[in-house]
Amino acid sequence: MFPVFVSRKFAAYKSDTMKTRMIFCSAFLSAALFFSGCRKENMPPVVTLNGDANMTSYKGDTFTDPGATANDNEEGDLTAKIQETGSVGSGVGYYTLDYSVTDKEGSYADVQRNVTVKYKNAYLAGNYNVTETSPFGTTNYTGMVTSGTSDNAEFVFGSTSGPDPIVVDANITGLNDISPLTVAQGGPLTNFTGTITEPSGHVVFTMSYLRPIGNTTTNCTATWTKQ
């Protein structure tokens, strides 16, 4: 075999070409990284509630939804694209409203608002037909409920006719429970339980308690139906 001779000029040319290619590739990669770094990162939109995440409304009142806003780091204000699901009903209970939005690249975001609808003393106020049952028998009489002035939960219920009248300053607890605060007339109440319902469109109190009747403490149940 014949020996192969490579001139120094060719070797130098080859080396310079490789260096040029490496420099070009390095510059191209740096430029690509630079421009990709300048591009905004695709982040999900941000949905923000107007008002509180947990709100209270009252039976008989109209709930006004304060809504929400949405913003995206690329598209800006997306409030007009918010989709709201859920509603606040007219009945006492717990409700959830969901506010969601999707940007043009498909990123999704949502937030929820919880609304509790409760009874309010003004809704309960009025005249009632009362049926009270005790070991002495069943008594029917007329009662009255008036609103308290300290807050929406306080009210007074009392009999305006019938034997052994009773007047109680009470409170609405939870959604529809009744809790006595003070007894103005009729002696102390113990073992009291009471609930508020509307089985046929009329407010009904269903109560059970121990109270003095005559010379003894008597177990009583009573149904108050709003007229």
Secondary structure, 3 states (H helix, E strand, C coil): CCCCCCCHHHHHHHHHHHHHHHHHHHHHHHHHHHHHHHCCCCCCCEEEECCCCEEEEECCCCCCCCCEEEEECCCEECHHHCEEECCCCCCCEEEEEEEEEECCCCCEEEEEEEEEEECCHHHHCEEEEEEEEECCEEEEEEEEEEECCCCCCEEEEEECCCCCCCEEEEEEECCCEEEEEEEEECCCCEEEEEEEECCCCCCEEEEEEEEEECCEEEEEEEEEEEC
